[in-house]
């Protein structure tokens, strides 16, 4: 099947995360995501993955010496919500701040001083 705008939208987010397998488990448990493809490095870490969430594609890879993990956010739009999704405890994202960031208030991180 040829890749088309039905597969890849005008803008597709690419996440570089500390633990790609954990991110995939979280997206699957929390939002019903499905794996379209997962390519691994020789050490078993995720080099590139394409995950489908609803009608959108999210690409991600695991951080390494070349690609460092950066903070980011996913914004999800729901047409109708009948119940809040639940996820297993180990599938929830970390509540800690990214390295260099400080806890500004509960559930919020403050940018480091060098970030402008």
PLY file of the C-alpha trace (Angstrom):
ply
format ascii 1.0
element vertex 116
property float x
property float y
property float z
element edge 115
property int vertex1
property int vertex2
end_header
0.00 0.00 0.00
1.37 3.40 -0.95
1.67 6.01 1.78
-0.91 8.76 1.29
-2.43 11.62 3.27
-4.70 8.94 4.73
-1.58 7.51 6.38
0.56 10.57 7.01
-1.17 13.87 7.77
0.10 17.37 7.10
1.75 17.37 10.53
2.83 14.21 12.32
4.39 14.46 15.80
7.71 12.69 16.41
8.59 12.03 20.04
12.07 11.13 21.30
11.48 9.56 24.71
13.67 7.97 27.41
11.81 4.61 27.24
9.95 4.02 23.98
8.52 0.65 25.05
6.98 2.28 28.14
5.56 5.10 26.00
3.99 2.59 23.61
2.46 0.66 26.55
1.08 3.92 27.98
-0.43 5.07 24.66
-1.97 1.62 24.17
-3.42 1.36 27.68
-4.58 4.95 28.01
-5.83 5.74 24.51
-6.29 2.41 22.74
-3.35 3.05 20.42
-2.23 0.36 18.00
1.24 -0.32 16.66
1.58 0.26 12.94
5.30 -0.55 12.88
8.21 -0.86 15.30
11.85 -1.00 14.16
14.45 -1.90 16.75
18.19 -1.32 17.10
20.51 -4.31 17.59
20.37 -3.72 21.38
16.56 -4.12 21.32
15.64 -0.48 21.92
13.09 1.19 19.66
14.77 3.05 16.80
11.49 4.13 15.12
7.86 3.31 15.81
4.59 4.43 14.26
1.61 4.31 16.60
-1.99 5.02 15.59
-4.15 6.89 18.11
-7.68 7.34 16.79
-7.26 8.67 13.25
-3.80 10.14 13.93
-0.28 8.80 13.65
2.39 9.40 16.29
6.00 8.57 15.49
8.49 7.94 18.26
11.97 6.71 18.98
14.07 6.02 22.04
16.66 8.55 23.15
20.32 7.60 22.85
23.72 9.30 22.57
22.74 10.96 19.27
19.11 11.85 19.97
18.28 13.19 23.44
14.81 13.07 24.96
12.97 16.38 25.11
9.83 17.44 26.92
6.69 17.51 24.84
2.95 17.13 25.02
0.25 15.33 23.11
-3.09 17.05 22.72
-5.96 14.67 22.10
-9.36 15.71 20.81
-12.36 13.53 21.58
-15.71 13.85 19.84
-17.60 12.23 22.71
-16.38 10.89 26.02
-18.55 8.38 27.83
-16.03 7.42 30.53
-12.53 8.40 31.53
-9.91 5.94 30.26
-8.14 3.91 32.89
-4.63 2.58 32.63
-2.69 0.04 34.64
-0.48 1.71 37.25
2.74 0.78 35.43
1.45 2.26 32.15
1.03 5.81 33.47
3.63 8.41 32.60
6.22 9.45 35.15
5.22 12.25 37.51
8.79 13.54 37.75
10.05 16.58 35.85
12.50 16.34 32.99
16.20 16.66 33.91
17.01 20.29 34.73
13.38 21.24 35.36
12.02 21.91 38.84
8.65 21.23 40.41
6.80 24.59 40.28
3.60 23.27 41.84
1.88 19.89 41.99
1.59 18.35 38.51
3.57 21.16 36.86
7.23 21.56 36.03
9.15 24.83 35.73
11.60 25.44 32.89
15.28 25.69 33.81
16.67 29.24 33.97
18.62 28.85 30.72
15.42 28.09 28.75
14.08 31.19 27.01
0 1
1 2
2 3
3 4
4 5
5 6
6 7
7 8
8 9
9 10
10 11
11 12
12 13
13 14
14 15
15 16
16 17
17 18
18 19
19 20
20 21
21 22
22 23
23 24
24 25
25 26
26 27
27 28
28 29
29 30
30 31
31 32
32 33
33 34
34 35
35 36
36 37
37 38
38 39
39 40
40 41
41 42
42 43
43 44
44 45
45 46
46 47
47 48
48 49
49 50
50 51
51 52
52 53
53 54
54 55
55 56
56 57
57 58
58 59
59 60
60 61
61 62
62 63
63 64
64 65
65 66
66 67
67 68
68 69
69 70
70 71
71 72
72 73
73 74
74 75
75 76
76 77
77 78
78 79
79 80
80 81
81 82
82 83
83 84
84 85
85 86
86 87
87 88
88 89
89 90
90 91
91 92
92 93
93 94
94 95
95 96
96 97
97 98
98 99
99 100
100 101
101 102
102 103
103 104
104 105
105 106
106 107
107 108
108 109
109 110
110 111
111 112
112 113
113 114
114 115
